[in-house]
């Protein structure tokens, strides 16, 4: 029983090292989202969150996703879409957390990049579905279909950003985590 309590505690407690790395990842998402805001839906945030989830953990991906959306929406604009963004990113991160357990997915950056593109399309579908109760259920289909071209841009941007950022962030995350735990990691 004592061992199970320690496991639960370790999942929900964060040390200074973890907090500093999480803070850097949140800052990276906030700065990159802000920098690329002039291109609708083509921002590296989704790719960064996927990389964090795959190479660090689902819990960490959820924390970075939540904080990144809240912080950027404080000055880009807060509204009902904030709830939809947080919900949508959370669902995508949870799905990614499940997929990273599949060896073929975990070992192939190309499979991950294709998945990153799919998440751009999935993001548009999910965010439209989450906002439907606020905008009216009858508005779902026209709202979703109007956003498909932007979703395609999001998908393309995700693939490009994923391929560019994965070598750098994967190395940063894996080396840092291995250093913390003395070479032992489940990454």
C-alpha positions in Angstrom: 0.0 0.0 0.0 2.8 2.4 0.8 4.3 1.8 -2.7 1.1 2.7 -4.4 0.9 6.0 -2.4 4.4 6.9 -3.5 3.5 6.2 -7.1 0.5 8.5 -6.9 2.5 11.2 -5.1 5.3 11.0 -7.7 2.9 11.5 -10.6 1.4 14.6 -9.1 4.4 16.2 -7.5 6.9 18.2 -9.5 10.4 19.1 -8.4 12.3 22.3 -9.3 13.9 20.5 -12.3 10.6 19.4 -13.8 9.0 22.8 -13.1 11.9 24.6 -14.8 11.7 22.4 -17.9 7.9 22.7 -18.0 8.3 26.5 -17.8 10.7 26.5 -20.7 8.3 24.4 -22.8 5.3 26.7 -21.9 7.5 29.7 -22.8 8.4 28.1 -26.1 4.7 27.5 -26.9 3.7 31.0 -25.9 6.4 32.7 -27.9 6.0 30.5 -30.9 2.2 30.9 -30.9 2.5 34.7 -30.6 5.2 34.9 -33.2 3.2 32.9 -35.8 -0.2 34.4 -35.0 -0.2 36.3 -38.3 -0.7 32.9 -40.1 -4.1 31.5 -39.2 -3.7 28.1 -37.5 -0.1 27.6 -38.6 1.7 27.7 -35.3 4.1 25.2 -33.8 2.1 24.7 -30.6 0.5 21.4 -31.6 3.8 19.9 -32.8 5.5 21.0 -29.5 2.7 19.4 -27.4 3.0 16.2 -29.4 6.7 16.1 -28.9 6.4 16.7 -25.2 3.8 14.0 -24.8 5.7 11.4 -26.9 9.1 12.0 -25.4 8.3 13.2 -21.9 4.8 12.3 -20.8 1.1 12.8 -21.2 0.8 14.6 -17.8 3.5 17.1 -18.9 1.9 17.6 -22.3 -1.4 18.4 -20.5 0.2 20.9 -18.2 2.1 22.7 -21.0 -1.0 22.7 -23.2 -3.3 24.2 -20.5 -0.8 26.9 -19.4 0.1 27.8 -23.0 -3.5 28.3 -24.1 -4.4 30.3 -20.9 -1.4 32.5 -21.1 -1.6 33.3 -24.8 -5.4 33.8 -24.6 -4.9 36.4 -21.8 -3.6 38.8 -24.4 -4.9 37.3 -27.7 -8.4 37.2 -26.4 -10.3 35.0 -23.9 -13.7 33.6 -24.7 -15.7 30.4 -25.2 -13.0 29.3 -27.6 -10.6 29.0 -24.7 -12.6 26.2 -23.2 -12.8 24.5 -26.7 -9.0 24.9 -27.2 -8.2 23.4 -23.8 -10.6 20.5 -24.3 -9.4 19.8 -27.9 -5.7 19.9 -27.0 -6.4 17.7 -24.0 -8.2 15.1 -26.1 -5.3 15.2 -28.7 -2.7 14.9 -25.9 -4.6 11.9 -24.3 -4.8 10.2 -27.7 -1.1 10.8 -28.3 -0.4 9.4 -24.8 -2.2 6.2 -25.9 -0.5 6.0 -29.3 3.0 6.4 -27.9 2.6 3.0 -26.3 2.6 1.4 -29.8 6.2 0.6 -30.7 5.9 1.3 -34.4 4.5 4.8 -33.6 7.1 5.5 -31.0 10.0 4.5 -33.2 9.1 6.3 -36.5 9.3 10.0 -36.8 7.6 9.8 -40.2 4.6 8.0 -38.7 4.6 10.7 -35.9 4.8 13.5 -38.5 1.8 12.0 -40.4 -0.1 11.8 -37.2 0.8 15.4 -36.5 -0.8 16.3 -39.8 -3.9 14.2 -38.9 -4.1 16.1 -35.5 -4.4 19.4 -37.5 -7.6 18.0 -39.2 -8.8 16.4 -35.9 -8.3 19.7 -34.1 -10.7 21.4 -36.4 -13.3 18.7 -36.0 -13.0 18.5 -32.3 -13.0 22.3 -31.7 -16.1 22.7 -33.8 -17.8 19.9 -31.9 -16.9 21.4 -28.5 -18.1 24.8 -29.6 -21.4 23.5 -31.1 -23.4 23.7 -27.9 -22.3 27.4 -27.5 -22.9 28.3 -31.1 -25.9 26.1 -31.7 -26.0 22.5 -32.8 -27.4 23.5 -36.2 -24.4 25.7 -36.8 -21.9 22.8 -36.3 -21.8 21.5 -39.9 -21.5 25.0 -41.6 -19.0 26.1 -39.0 -16.9 23.0 -39.4 -17.0 23.0 -43.2 -16.0 26.7 -43.3 -13.0 25.8 -41.3 -11.7 22.9 -43.4 -9.3 25.0 -45.5 -7.8 26.4 -42.3 -7.6 22.9 -40.8 -5.7 21.8 -43.9 -3.2 24.6 -43.3 -3.0 23.5 -39.6 -2.3 19.9 -40.7 0.5 21.0 -43.2 2.0 23.4 -40.6 2.0 20.6 -38.0 3.9 18.2 -40.3 6.5 20.9 -41.1 7.0 22.0 -37.5 7.1 18.5 -36.3 9.8 17.5 -38.7 11.8 20.7 -37.9 11.4 20.6 -34.1 11.5 16.9 -33.2 15.3 16.4 -33.6 16.0 19.4 -31.3 13.3 18.9 -28.7 13.6 15.1 -28.5 17.3 15.4 -27.8 16.7 18.1 -25.2 14.0 16.1 -23.4 15.6 12.7 -23.5 19.0 13.9 -22.5 17.6 16.1 -19.7 15.4 13.3 -18.3 18.1 10.7 -18.6 20.4 13.0 -16.7 17.9 13.5 -13.9 17.3 9.8 -13.5 20.8 8.5 -14.1 20.3 7.0 -17.5 17.0 5.3 -16.5 14.0 6.4 -18.4 11.0 5.0 -20.1 11.2 7.3 -23.0 
